[in-house]
Amino acid sequence: MKKVKLPIPRKIGSLKKTKAESKVKAEVSAKKAKPIAAQPEKISRLLGLENLKAPKGAHKKRKLLGRGPSSGHGKTSTRGSKGQTSRAGRDFYPGFEGGQTPLIRRFPKRGFFNINNRDYQVVNLESLAKLKASEITPEILKEQGLIKSKNRLVKILGKGSISSAIKVKAHAFSTKAQQAIIKAGGTAEIIKEQ
């Protein structure tokens, strides 16, 4: 015998929504659509410490090693078989050349480099005495061809003498040069390095 599926009887009024039901649903959706700014108590609930969670994928499951052949990480514990990289401890380091003397050790080491060294452009007092200016700055020295760049450091040295009272701006002064400028009635102003 063939089984015949009978249609399930339905009530005619069950599919139609009543006016009261549709009104209630509209009110609920209107409440949900309210902006968060208008609901401060909800903001505090969203931003509470109890609601903070790590983003998905932040915590990875620990890889268990050496837990038998059925785990997939047994026997050699994901290290392959034998050799330098399967042992505990350091297997290689930057510059390692397989046991050959590395390049860094083959190169000879000579000399010394002082990282605190300042590369000054030097100008002597005798050069300043020839300039006809009441104020001397690195810009003026560059214009006169006494230095190569106004952006590099300038130091005034005490070779020669000066008689006129001038205001000198430089990044450094020798003691002799500073005393000679002040003695002539001028000022030695140190420019701060940028």
N, CA, C and O atoms as a DFTB+ gen file, in Angstrom:
776 C
 N C O
     1  1       0.820      -1.200       0.000
     2  2       0.000       0.000       0.000
     3  2       0.860       1.259       0.000
     4  3       1.866       1.345       0.705
     5  1       0.450       2.213      -0.791
     6  2       1.154       3.501      -0.822
     7  2       0.677       4.377       0.310
     8  3      -0.510       4.442       0.630
     9  1       1.681       5.074       0.927
    10  2       1.323       6.011       1.994
    11  2       0.951       7.349       1.384
    12  3       1.682       7.892       0.556
    13  1      -0.161       7.860       1.787
    14  2      -0.640       9.133       1.254
    15  2      -0.508      10.199       2.337
    16  3      -0.979      10.025       3.461
    17  1       0.143      11.307       1.977
    18  2       0.309      12.410       2.930
    19  2      -0.916      13.301       2.865
    20  3      -1.299      13.802       1.808
    21  1      -1.514      13.481       4.027
    22  2      -2.699      14.321       4.111
    23  2      -2.302      15.760       4.424
    24  3      -1.366      15.975       5.195
    25  1      -2.977      16.744       3.857
    26  2      -2.633      18.139       4.160
    27  2      -2.994      18.501       5.602
    28  3      -4.019      18.078       6.136
    29  1      -2.100      19.312       6.220
    30  2      -2.318      19.704       7.613
    31  2      -3.355      20.802       7.641
    32  3      -3.212      21.807       6.944
    33  1      -4.389      20.629       8.427
    34  2      -5.431      21.678       8.467
    35  2      -4.919      22.937       9.157
    36  3      -4.257      22.855      10.191
    37  1      -5.218      24.083       8.598
    38  2      -4.791      25.362       9.159
    39  2      -6.007      26.238       9.431
    40  3      -7.028      26.181       8.745
    41  1      -5.840      27.051      10.471
    42  2      -6.906      27.997      10.776
    43  2      -6.760      29.189       9.843
    44  3      -5.649      29.648       9.577
    45  1      -7.851      29.671       9.366
    46  2      -7.831      30.786       8.417
    47  2      -7.322      32.063       9.087
    48  3      -6.604      32.834       8.451
    49  1      -7.668      32.303      10.330
    50  2      -7.291      33.539      11.035
    51  2      -5.885      33.532      11.602
    52  3      -5.402      34.569      12.056
    53  1      -5.191      32.345      11.586
    54  2      -3.849      32.247      12.198
    55  2      -2.789      32.996      11.407
    56  3      -1.830      33.487      12.004
    57  1      -2.919      33.106      10.090
    58  2      -1.912      33.765       9.260
    59  2      -2.056      35.278       9.262
    60  3      -1.083      35.985       9.002
    61  1      -3.208      35.775       9.540
    62  2      -3.430      37.222       9.546
    63  2      -3.047      37.816      10.894
    64  3      -3.447      37.309      11.942
    65  1      -2.265      38.899      10.861
    66  2      -1.879      39.592      12.099
    67  2      -2.983      40.542      12.518
    68  3      -3.623      41.199      11.697
    69  1      -3.177      40.588      13.792
    70  2      -4.149      41.545      14.315
    71  2      -3.512      42.915      14.375
    72  3      -2.287      43.040      14.365
    73  1      -4.339      43.938      14.438
    74  2      -3.832      45.312      14.500
    75  2      -3.045      45.554      15.784
    76  3      -2.039      46.264      15.772
    77  1      -3.491      44.977      16.872
    78  2      -2.811      45.136      18.188
    79  2      -1.400      44.550      18.150
    80  3      -0.460      45.149      18.673
    81  1      -1.254      43.359      17.521
    82  2       0.067      42.696      17.421
    83  2       1.031      43.524      16.593
    84  3       2.183      43.696      16.992
    85  1       0.597      44.041      15.455
    86  2       1.461      44.841      14.583
    87  2       1.885      46.146      15.262
    88  3       2.998      46.623      15.043
    89  1       1.004      46.724      16.086
    90  2       1.307      47.963      16.815
    91  2       2.395      47.722      17.858
    92  3       3.315      48.528      18.004
    93  1       2.284      46.605      18.583
    94  2       3.285      46.233      19.611
    95  2       4.648      46.017      18.961
    96  3       5.660      46.483      19.484
    97  1       4.684      45.319      17.833
    98  2       5.946      45.063      17.130
    99  2       6.584      46.355      16.633
   100  3       7.807      46.485      16.672
   101  1       5.799      47.297      16.173
   102  2       6.306      48.595      15.697
   103  2       6.937      49.379      16.839
   104  3       7.967      50.027      16.655
   105  1       6.318      49.322      18.030
   106  2       6.871      50.007      19.220
   107  2       8.206      49.406      19.634
   108  3       9.141      50.129      19.977
   109  1       8.291      48.084      19.600
   110  2       9.533      47.369      19.967
   111  2      10.668      47.734      19.021
   112  3      11.790      47.987      19.460
   113  1      10.374      47.761      17.708
   114  2      11.406      48.103      16.714
   115  2      11.845      49.559      16.850
   116  3      13.010      49.869      16.599
   117  1      10.944      50.455      17.239
   118  2      11.263      51.877      17.447
   119  2      12.193      52.049      18.643
   120  3      13.094      52.888      18.622
   121  1      11.973      51.254      19.681
   122  2      12.840      51.307      20.873
   123  2      14.251      50.837      20.536
   124  3      15.240      51.404      21.002
   125  1      14.324      49.786      19.714
   126  2      15.641      49.251      19.315
   127  2      16.407      50.233      18.448
   128  3      17.636      50.280      18.502
   129  1      15.704      51.009      17.658
   130  2      16.341      51.946      16.731
   131  2      16.854      53.210      17.413
   132  3      17.514      54.026      16.769
   133  1      16.565      53.390      18.704
   134  2      17.045      54.573      19.425
   135  2      18.565      54.603      19.425
   136  3      19.196      53.563      19.613
   137  1      19.178      55.788      19.214
   138  2      20.652      55.844      19.243
   139  2      21.207      55.536      20.634
   140  3      20.543      55.785      21.640
   141  1      22.440      54.989      20.687
   142  2      23.067      54.589      21.958
   143  2      23.326      55.802      22.839
   144  3      23.292      55.706      24.066
   145  1      23.589      56.956      22.200
   146  2      23.875      58.187      22.942
   147  2      22.711      58.584      23.838
   148  3      22.906      59.207      24.881
   149  1      21.486      58.216      23.422
   150  2      20.304      58.571      24.199
   151  2      20.070      57.594      25.351
   152  3      19.161      57.798      26.157
   153  1      20.884      56.529      25.438
   154  2      20.724      55.530      26.488
   155  2      22.032      55.346      27.254
   156  3      22.748      54.375      27.009
   157  1      22.367      56.265      28.187
   158  2      23.654      56.193      28.891
   159  2      23.834      54.954      29.744
   160  3      24.951      54.467      29.915
   161  1      22.703      54.427      30.295
   162  2      22.806      53.220      31.130
   163  2      23.228      52.013      30.287
   164  3      23.886      51.101      30.788
   165  1      22.837      52.012      28.977
   166  2      23.236      50.920      28.094
   167  2      24.711      51.005      27.736
   168  3      25.386      49.986      27.593
   169  1      25.211      52.250      27.590
   170  2      26.636      52.450      27.269
   171  2      27.498      51.882      28.384
   172  3      28.478      51.182      28.128
   173  1      27.123      52.190      29.636
   174  2      27.907      51.702      30.768
   175  2      27.912      50.181      30.816
   176  3      28.896      49.567      31.230
   177  1      26.789      49.570      30.383
   178  2      26.724      48.115      30.362
   179  2      27.598      47.542      29.242
   180  3      28.197      46.478      29.396
   181  1      27.664      48.259      28.112
   182  2      28.494      47.800      26.989
   183  2      29.976      47.912      27.291
   184  3      30.761      47.042      26.914
   185  1      30.364      49.006      27.987
   186  2      31.782      49.287      28.207
   187  2      32.308      48.808      29.550
   188  3      33.414      49.179      29.943
   189  1      31.542      47.996      30.257
   190  2      31.984      47.511      31.574
   191  2      33.153      46.553      31.451
   192  3      33.336      45.913      30.415
   193  1      33.954      46.455      32.522
   194  2      35.096      45.535      32.529
   195  2      34.641      44.089      32.373
   196  3      35.354      43.257      31.812
   197  1      33.441      43.803      32.879
   198  2      32.925      42.430      32.798
   199  2      32.581      42.033      31.355
   200  3      32.432      40.849      31.056
   201  1      32.454      43.037      30.454
   202  2      32.104      42.749      29.056
   203  2      33.305      42.681      28.126
   204  3      33.153      42.335      26.954
   205  1      34.507      43.006      28.626
   206  2      35.698      42.992      27.768
   207  2      36.090      41.561      27.420
   208  3      36.198      40.704      28.296
   209  1      36.296      41.321      26.162
   210  2      36.691      39.988      25.694
   211  2      37.826      40.118      24.689
   212  3      37.921      41.108      23.964
   213  1      38.673      39.118      24.658
   214  2      39.746      39.087      23.658
   215  2      39.140      38.842      22.291
   216  3      38.173      38.088      22.176
   217  1      39.692      39.473      21.228
   218  2      39.136      39.246      19.890
   219  2      39.316      37.805      19.440
   220  3      40.185      37.090      19.937
   221  1      38.500      37.397      18.512
   222  2      38.543      36.021      18.027
   223  2      39.906      35.736      17.388
   224  3      40.376      36.499      16.544
   225  1      40.520      34.653      17.790
   226  2      41.824      34.278      17.251
   227  2      42.997      34.794      18.058
   228  3      44.148      34.523      17.717
   229  1      42.721      35.547      19.141
   230  2      43.810      36.085      19.966
   231  2      44.471      34.982      20.781
   232  3      45.681      35.005      21.003
   233  1      43.670      34.014      21.225
   234  2      44.196      32.890      22.007
   235  2      44.197      31.626      21.157
   236  3      43.143      31.109      20.787
   237  1      45.384      31.143      20.856
   238  2      45.489      29.902      20.094
   239  2      45.647      28.724      21.049
   240  3      46.219      28.855      22.131
   241  1      45.141      27.596      20.639
   242  2      45.274      26.402      21.474
   243  2      46.733      25.964      21.500
   244  3      47.419      25.995      20.478
   245  1      47.197      25.561      22.665
   246  2      48.581      25.134      22.817
   247  2      48.817      23.841      22.046
   248  3      48.003      22.919      22.096
   249  1      49.939      23.784      21.332
   250  2      50.286      22.574      20.579
   251  2      50.940      21.583      21.548
   252  3      52.026      21.841      22.067
   253  1      50.281      20.465      21.784
   254  2      50.824      19.455      22.694
   255  2      51.760      18.537      21.918
   256  3      51.384      17.983      20.885
   257  1      52.964      18.384      22.415
   258  2      53.991      17.592      21.733
   259  2      54.325      16.343      22.540
   260  3      54.207      16.318      23.765
   261  1      54.750      15.300      21.811
   262  2      55.206      14.070      22.467
   263  2      54.124      13.379      23.267
   264  3      54.387      12.872      24.357
   265  1      52.882      13.349      22.729
   266  2      51.772      12.703      23.441
   267  2      51.282      11.468      22.681
   268  3      50.081      11.207      22.603
   269  1      52.221      10.726      22.133
   270  2      51.876       9.480      21.457
   271  2      51.632       9.644      19.970
   272  3      51.353      10.751      19.509
   273  1      51.736       8.545      19.199
   274  2      51.617       8.618      17.735
   275  2      50.225       9.034      17.252
   276  3      50.096       9.609      16.172
   277  1      49.196       8.754      18.029
   278  2      47.836       9.091      17.573
   279  2      47.571      10.595      17.601
   280  3      46.656      11.066      16.925
   281  1      48.345      11.349      18.361
   282  2      48.125      12.801      18.455
   283  2      48.583      13.537      17.201
   284  3      48.156      14.664      16.953
   285  1      49.451      12.908      16.409
   286  2      50.007      13.579      15.223
   287  2      51.240      14.398      15.548
   288  3      51.951      14.846      14.648
   289  1      51.494      14.594      16.834
   290  2      52.686      15.335      17.278
   291  2      53.530      14.475      18.212
   292  3      54.181      14.985      19.124
   293  1      53.512      13.182      17.979
   294  2      54.280      12.264      18.829
   295  2      55.648      11.988      18.246
   296  3      56.087      12.675      17.323
   297  1      56.316      10.996      18.776
   298  2      57.652      10.534      18.342
   299  2      58.664      11.668      18.240
   300  3      59.352      11.943      19.223
   301  1      58.788      12.350      17.078
   302  2      59.804      13.414      16.917
   303  2      59.287      14.796      17.329
   304  3      60.021      15.780      17.241
   305  1      58.044      14.875      17.773
   306  2      57.470      16.122      18.296
   307  2      57.606      17.307      17.341
   308  3      58.012      18.394      17.754
   309  1      57.274      17.106      16.088
   310  2      57.246      18.117      15.018
   311  2      58.610      18.698      14.662
   312  3      58.686      19.743      14.016
   313  1      59.718      18.015      15.087
   314  2      61.064      18.538      14.804
   315  2      61.759      17.824      13.628
   316  3      62.933      18.083      13.363
   317  1      61.060      16.949      12.937
   318  2      61.709      16.185      11.875
   319  2      62.553      15.088      12.502
   320  3      62.335      14.720      13.657
   321  1      63.511      14.566      11.757
   322  2      64.334      13.494      12.333
   323  2      65.807      13.877      12.346
   324  3      66.394      14.171      11.305
   325  1      66.379      13.870      13.501
   326  2      67.818      14.098      13.756
   327  2      68.333      15.445      13.210
   328  3      67.587      16.202      12.590
   329  1      69.572      15.712      13.446
   330  2      70.207      16.915      12.904
   331  2      70.226      18.080      13.872
   332  3      69.682      18.019      14.974
   333  1      70.882      19.159      13.416
   334  2      71.130      20.338      14.246
   335  2      69.854      21.015      14.731
   336  3      69.778      21.465      15.875
   337  1      68.854      21.085      13.856
   338  2      67.625      21.815      14.212
   339  2      66.669      20.997      15.078
   340  3      65.701      21.546      15.604
   341  1      66.921      19.689      15.236
   342  2      66.047      18.869      16.078
   343  2      66.511      18.847      17.534
   344  3      65.794      18.371      18.414
   345  1      67.733      19.373      17.781
   346  2      68.275      19.364      19.152
   347  2      67.806      20.582      19.944
   348  3      67.385      21.588      19.372
   349  1      67.885      20.473      21.251
   350  2      67.544      21.612      22.113
   351  2      68.684      22.622      22.081
   352  3      69.827      22.260      21.803
   353  1      68.382      23.884      22.363
   354  2      69.412      24.922      22.356
   355  2      69.472      25.623      21.011
   356  3      68.600      25.448      20.159
   357  1      70.522      26.422      20.837
   358  2      70.639      27.240      19.626
   359  2      71.073      26.395      18.437
   360  3      72.026      25.621      18.534
   361  1      70.372      26.543      17.310
   362  2      70.770      25.785      16.115
   363  2      71.616      26.627      15.162
   364  3      72.492      26.087      14.486
   365  1      71.374      27.944      15.094
   366  2      72.215      28.825      14.287
   367  2      72.081      30.237      14.827
   368  3      71.225      30.497      15.673
   369  1      72.899      31.137      14.359
   370  2      72.854      32.536      14.792
   371  2      73.115      33.429      13.576
   372  3      73.628      32.944      12.567
   373  1      72.778      34.717      13.645
   374  2      73.010      35.608      12.495
   375  2      74.491      35.618      12.095
   376  3      75.369      35.834      12.930
   377  1      74.748      35.383      10.823
   378  2      76.126      35.351      10.325
   379  2      76.745      33.962      10.353
   380  3      77.902      33.797       9.965
   381  1      75.987      32.946      10.811
   382  2      76.517      31.573      10.877
   383  2      76.727      31.020       9.478
   384  3      75.849      31.139       8.623
   385  1      77.885      30.419       9.238
   386  2      78.219      29.925       7.894
   387  2      78.549      28.435       7.905
   388  3      79.465      27.983       7.219
   389  1      77.788      27.684       8.694
   390  2      77.944      26.230       8.688
   391  2      79.231      25.738       9.310
   392  3      79.688      24.646       8.976
   393  1      79.820      26.491      10.187
   394  2      81.064      26.078      10.841
   395  2      82.286      26.757      10.247
   396  3      83.335      26.809      10.889
   397  1      82.169      27.278       9.035
   398  2      83.255      28.065       8.417
   399  2      83.416      29.371       9.200
   400  3      82.447      29.894       9.750
   401  1      84.649      29.895       9.247
   402  2      84.861      31.164       9.955
   403  2      83.994      32.238       9.315
   404  3      84.156      32.547       8.134
   405  1      83.069      32.812      10.091
   406  2      82.147      33.776       9.491
   407  2      82.827      35.060       9.029
   408  3      83.918      35.412       9.477
   409  1      82.142      35.745       8.117
   410  2      82.666      36.965       7.498
   411  2      83.039      38.017       8.535
   412  3      84.061      38.690       8.398
   413  1      82.208      38.164       9.584
   414  2      82.450      39.180      10.608
   415  2      83.756      38.927      11.359
   416  3      84.372      39.863      11.868
   417  1      84.185      37.640      11.428
   418  2      85.448      37.320      12.101
   419  2      86.631      37.317      11.136
   420  3      87.780      37.443      11.559
   421  1      86.352      37.173       9.842
   422  2      87.426      37.190       8.842
   423  2      87.906      38.614       8.562
   424  3      89.058      38.826       8.185
   425  1      87.013      39.584       8.750
   426  2      87.368      40.980       8.494
   427  2      88.265      41.525       9.594
   428  3      88.000      41.281      10.771
   429  1      89.326      42.263       9.244
   430  2      90.166      42.860      10.293
   431  2      89.471      44.062      10.935
   432  3      88.752      44.802      10.264
   433  1      89.690      44.247      12.228
   434  2      89.120      45.386      12.943
   435  2      90.218      46.415      13.175
   436  3      91.243      46.115      13.786
   437  1      89.995      47.632      12.682
   438  2      91.011      48.679      12.833
   439  2      90.344      49.981      13.237
   440  3      89.228      50.280      12.812
   441  1      91.035      50.750      14.058
   442  2      90.597      52.106      14.355
   443  2      89.494      52.191      15.393
   444  3      89.092      51.195      15.995
   445  1      89.020      53.417      15.582
   446  2      88.012      53.707      16.594
   447  2      87.141      54.843      16.090
   448  3      87.641      55.813      15.520
   449  1      85.832      54.722      16.301
   450  2      84.910      55.775      15.885
   451  2      84.167      56.298      17.105
   452  3      83.454      55.555      17.779
   453  1      84.343      57.582      17.381
   454  2      83.703      58.201      18.521
   455  2      82.324      58.714      18.106
   456  3      82.214      59.622      17.282
   457  1      81.269      58.122      18.686
   458  2      79.904      58.513      18.301
   459  2      79.534      59.896      18.834
   460  3      78.597      60.520      18.338
   461  1      80.259      60.374      19.833
   462  2      79.985      61.703      20.402
   463  2      80.752      62.819      19.686
   464  3      80.653      63.986      20.067
   465  1      81.508      62.463      18.661
   466  2      82.312      63.449      17.940
   467  2      81.421      64.436      17.184
   468  3      80.434      64.043      16.562
   469  1      81.783      65.732      17.244
   470  2      81.045      66.776      16.523
   471  2      81.913      67.295      15.375
   472  3      83.041      67.740      15.583
   473  1      81.374      67.231      14.185
   474  2      82.119      67.675      13.014
   475  2      81.838      69.160      12.780
   476  3      80.846      69.522      12.147
   477  1      82.729      70.019      13.303
   478  2      82.542      71.477      13.211
   479  2      83.201      72.057      11.964
   480  3      84.220      71.556      11.489
   481  1      82.592      73.127      11.443
   482  2      83.238      73.958      10.419
   483  2      83.982      75.054      11.190
   484  3      83.380      75.790      11.971
   485  1      85.275      75.151      10.966
   486  2      86.113      76.030      11.793
   487  2      86.320      77.384      11.128
   488  3      86.611      77.469       9.935
   489  1      86.162      78.460      11.935
   490  2      86.442      79.827      11.484
   491  2      87.294      80.505      12.555
   492  3      86.972      80.431      13.741
   493  1      88.381      81.166      12.146
   494  2      89.281      81.834      13.095
   495  2      88.938      83.313      13.265
   496  3      88.231      83.900      12.445
   497  1      89.452      83.902      14.343
   498  2      89.200      85.314      14.647
   499  2      89.713      86.237      13.546
   500  3      89.082      87.244      13.226
   501  1      90.874      85.884      12.963
   502  2      91.465      86.723      11.915
   503  2      90.520      86.846      10.703
   504  3      90.505      87.874      10.026
   505  1      89.736      85.791      10.441
   506  2      88.753      85.835       9.342
   507  2      87.576      86.727       9.716
   508  3      87.046      87.443       8.866
   509  1      87.162      86.690      10.990
   510  2      86.046      87.521      11.455
   511  2      86.410      89.005      11.444
   512  3      85.565      89.858      11.173
   513  1      87.691      89.308      11.745
   514  2      88.149      90.702      11.795
   515  2      88.041      91.374      10.423
   516  3      87.870      92.591      10.344
   517  1      88.140      90.588       9.336
   518  2      88.062      91.139       7.978
   519  2      86.622      91.482       7.565
   520  3      86.407      92.288       6.659
   521  1      85.640      90.863       8.237
   522  2      84.233      91.103       7.893
   523  2      83.768      92.442       8.462
   524  3      84.078      92.781       9.604
   525  1      83.033      93.189       7.666
   526  2      82.504      94.485       8.117
   527  2      81.020      94.297       8.469
   528  3      80.130      94.669       7.705
   529  1      80.790      93.718       9.631
   530  2      79.423      93.474      10.098
   531  2      79.385      93.559      11.617
   532  3      80.329      93.156      12.296
   533  1      78.270      94.095      12.148
   534  2      78.138      94.226      13.604
   535  2      77.688      92.909      14.238
   536  3      77.940      92.660      15.417
   537  1      77.009      92.058      13.430
   538  2      76.563      90.745      13.922
   539  2      76.955      89.669      12.915
   540  3      76.711      89.800      11.715
   541  1      77.562      88.611      13.421
   542  2      78.023      87.532      12.536
   543  2      77.275      86.246      12.893
   544  3      77.285      85.804      14.042
   545  1      76.632      85.659      11.891
   546  2      75.876      84.409      12.039
   547  2      76.353      83.402      10.993
   548  3      77.071      83.779      10.067
   549  1      75.967      82.122      11.120
   550  2      76.351      81.138      10.104
   551  2      75.902      81.511       8.687
   552  3      76.567      81.162       7.712
   553  1      74.766      82.225       8.576
   554  2      74.270      82.647       7.250
   555  2      75.239      83.629       6.592
   556  3      75.525      83.532       5.398
   557  1      75.751      84.597       7.407
   558  2      76.707      85.602       6.898
   559  2      78.037      84.924       6.538
   560  3      78.649      85.251       5.521
   561  1      78.471      83.989       7.372
   562  2      79.722      83.256       7.100
   563  2      79.617      82.462       5.800
   564  3      80.593      82.356       5.058
   565  1      78.432      81.902       5.520
   566  2      78.208      81.153       4.267
   567  2      78.258      82.098       3.068
   568  3      78.849      81.772       2.039
   569  1      77.624      83.293       3.209
   570  2      77.628      84.294       2.130
   571  2      79.048      84.736       1.787
   572  3      79.378      84.944       0.619
   573  1      79.890      84.878       2.822
   574  2      81.269      85.333       2.621
   575  2      82.208      84.206       2.175
   576  3      83.370      84.450       1.851
   577  1      81.696      82.975       2.161
   578  2      82.505      81.839       1.695
   579  2      83.454      81.282       2.739
   580  3      84.401      80.571       2.400
   581  1      83.213      81.597       4.015
   582  2      84.093      81.098       5.086
   583  2      83.690      79.692       5.548
   584  3      84.511      78.966       6.108
   585  1      82.445      79.309       5.318
   586  2      81.981      77.943       5.618
   587  2      81.229      77.389       4.406
   588  3      80.787      78.142       3.538
   589  1      81.090      76.057       4.361
   590  2      80.445      75.423       3.204
   591  2      78.925      75.352       3.341
   592  3      78.202      75.466       2.352
   593  1      78.440      75.160       4.586
   594  2      76.989      75.022       4.787
   595  2      76.550      75.752       6.051
   596  3      77.214      75.671       7.084
   597  1      75.441      76.456       5.968
   598  2      74.909      77.167       7.140
   599  2      74.155      76.215       8.069
   600  3      73.860      76.566       9.211
   601  1      73.841      75.003       7.580
   602  2      73.091      74.021       8.369
   603  2      73.987      73.142       9.244
   604  3      73.501      72.479      10.160
   605  1      75.287      73.136       8.965
   606  2      76.222      72.347       9.782
   607  2      76.759      73.179      10.939
   608  3      76.605      74.400      10.962
   609  1      77.397      72.501      11.906
   610  2      77.902      73.170      13.108
   611  2      79.099      74.069      12.800
   612  3      79.927      73.748      11.947
   613  1      79.178      75.210      13.511
   614  2      80.261      76.188      13.315
   615  2      80.979      76.420      14.647
   616  3      80.345      76.593      15.687
   617  1      82.301      76.421      14.593
   618  2      83.093      76.702      15.800
   619  2      84.076      77.836      15.507
   620  3      84.731      77.859      14.465
   621  1      84.160      78.770      16.449
   622  2      85.079      79.905      16.317
   623  2      86.336      79.607      17.120
   624  3      86.271      79.316      18.315
   625  1      87.495      79.685      16.442
   626  2      88.787      79.447      17.107
   627  2      89.553      80.766      17.279
   628  3      89.236      81.771      16.643
   629  1      90.570      80.738      18.157
   630  2      91.241      81.980      18.585
   631  2      92.490      82.375      17.831
   632  3      93.292      83.144      18.362
   633  1      92.700      81.886      16.608
   634  2      93.887      82.292      15.837
   635  2      93.684      83.717      15.310
   636  3      92.669      84.010      14.679
   637  1      94.651      84.595      15.572
   638  2      94.544      86.001      15.160
   639  2      93.976      86.848      16.283
   640  3      93.860      86.397      17.422
   641  1      93.626      88.077      15.949
   642  2      93.077      88.991      16.965
   643  2      91.896      89.764      16.379
   644  3      91.683      89.795      15.167
   645  1      91.136      90.387      17.285
   646  2      89.969      91.169      16.881
   647  2      89.917      92.441      17.721
   648  3      90.153      92.410      18.929
   649  1      89.605      93.557      17.072
   650  2      89.609      94.838      17.791
   651  2      88.210      95.451      17.882
   652  3      87.910      96.167      18.838
   653  1      87.344      95.174      16.884
   654  2      86.000      95.765      16.867
   655  2      85.023      94.956      17.717
   656  3      85.153      93.738      17.839
   657  1      84.038      95.651      18.305
   658  2      83.013      94.992      19.127
   659  2      81.931      94.415      18.214
   660  3      81.160      95.158      17.607
   661  1      81.881      93.093      18.124
   662  2      80.892      92.432      17.262
   663  2      80.162      91.327      18.037
   664  3      80.685      90.747      18.989
   665  1      78.944      91.069      17.588
   666  2      78.148      89.992      18.189
   667  2      78.303      88.761      17.288
   668  3      77.942      88.780      16.112
   669  1      78.849      87.694      17.876
   670  2      79.119      86.482      17.086
   671  2      78.197      85.360      17.567
   672  3      78.128      85.064      18.760
   673  1      77.485      84.740      16.610
   674  2      76.626      83.591      16.915
   675  2      77.217      82.348      16.259
   676  3      77.382      82.293      15.041
   677  1      77.532      81.353      17.083
   678  2      78.086      80.092      16.580
   679  2      77.689      78.955      17.516
   680  3      77.173      79.196      18.607
   681  1      77.931      77.716      17.089
   682  2      77.560      76.546      17.895
   683  2      78.578      76.251      18.988
   684  3      78.252      75.608      19.986
   685  1      79.829      76.727      18.800
   686  2      80.862      76.525      19.813
   687  2      81.974      77.564      19.655
   688  3      82.214      78.076      18.562
   689  1      82.648      77.864      20.774
   690  2      83.774      78.811      20.795
   691  2      84.913      78.186      21.581
   692  3      84.686      77.495      22.575
   693  1      86.135      78.429      21.134
   694  2      87.275      78.041      21.971
   695  2      87.386      79.090      23.081
   696  3      86.892      80.208      22.934
   697  1      88.031      78.729      24.182
   698  2      88.144      79.640      25.339
   699  2      88.854      80.931      24.939
   700  3      88.443      82.024      25.327
   701  1      89.937      80.787      24.149
   702  2      90.730      81.954      23.717
   703  2      89.891      82.896      22.839
   704  3      89.945      84.115      22.997
   705  1      89.115      82.311      21.914
   706  2      88.280      83.105      21.004
   707  2      87.185      83.844      21.778
   708  3      86.912      85.014      21.510
   709  1      86.566      83.163      22.728
   710  2      85.493      83.764      23.531
   711  2      86.020      84.949      24.355
   712  3      85.389      86.003      24.426
   713  1      87.173      84.751      24.965
   714  2      87.775      85.820      25.783
   715  2      88.148      87.032      24.927
   716  3      87.965      88.172      25.353
   717  1      88.678      86.783      23.706
   718  2      89.094      87.871      22.809
   719  2      87.884      88.683      22.331
   720  3      87.961      89.908      22.233
   721  1      86.781      88.013      22.039
   722  2      85.562      88.706      21.573
   723  2      84.992      89.587      22.691
   724  3      84.620      90.737      22.461
   725  1      84.930      89.021      23.918
   726  2      84.397      89.774      25.069
   727  2      85.314      90.945      25.425
   728  3      84.841      92.026      25.779
   729  1      86.626      90.724      25.329
   730  2      87.613      91.779      25.643
   731  2      87.485      92.959      24.673
   732  3      87.686      94.108      25.067
   733  1      87.147      92.675      23.394
   734  2      86.980      93.714      22.384
   735  2      85.642      94.449      22.539
   736  3      85.391      95.428      21.837
   737  1      84.778      93.977      23.459
   738  2      83.484      94.622      23.705
   739  2      82.322      93.963      23.011
   740  3      81.210      94.490      23.010
   741  1      82.571      92.813      22.419
   742  2      81.503      92.080      21.710
   743  2      80.883      91.002      22.586
   744  3      81.172      90.909      23.779
   745  1      80.026      90.188      21.978
   746  2      79.388      89.064      22.699
   747  2      79.539      87.779      21.874
   748  3      79.500      87.796      20.644
   749  1      79.713      86.667      22.596
   750  2      79.818      85.345      21.966
   751  2      78.584      84.543      22.353
   752  3      78.491      84.038      23.472
   753  1      77.633      84.425      21.424
   754  2      76.367      83.717      21.702
   755  2      76.388      82.308      21.103
   756  3      76.676      82.120      19.921
   757  1      76.074      81.321      21.956
   758  2      76.081      79.924      21.503
   759  2      74.702      79.550      20.967
   760  3      73.686      79.737      21.637
   761  1      74.691      79.016      19.741
   762  2      73.436      78.553      19.116
   763  2      73.191      77.122      19.579
   764  3      74.090      76.283      19.525
   765  1      71.974      76.847      20.033
   766  2      71.632      75.492      20.480
   767  2      71.485      74.571      19.274
   768  3      70.907      74.947      18.255
   769  1      72.028      73.338      19.412
   770  2      71.932      72.354      18.329
   771  2      70.508      71.841      18.235
   772  3      69.865      71.590      19.254
   773  1      70.008      71.684      17.000
   774  2      68.642      71.184      16.801
   775  2      68.656      69.673      16.617
   776  3      67.602      69.063      16.437
